[in-house]
């Protein structure tokens, strides 16, 4: 039996589904830590931010990675990904009226199998 485009498509769909579930788990994790979710999968032509969250004057721009280990999750956020997230965050920050009072932070949340999500503040 030859593996074709259908098998590849199914793997891609499973990966997307796992990513979406991981993002929801990360958002719930942040809610439990007292953050408000301001944007979810915020997309611009320059890049995408998985989660934008806020607690008082601190705004988090969060990249969520579902991986087998913490190290693999952190390593998966390379320089190019960081650049795209920062570019998208600049666009997001142009919208709130109180931008001048906000502090920004770029975090990673690693969603690991059968464990609580691991939050890496100020990861990049």
Secondary structure, 3 states (H helix, E strand, C coil): CCCCHHHHHHHHHHHHHHHHHHHHHHHHHHHHCCCEEEEEEEECCCCEEEEEEEECCEEEEEEEEECCCHHHHHHCCCHHHHHHHHHHHHHHHCCCCCHHHCEEEEEEEEECCCCCCEEECCCC
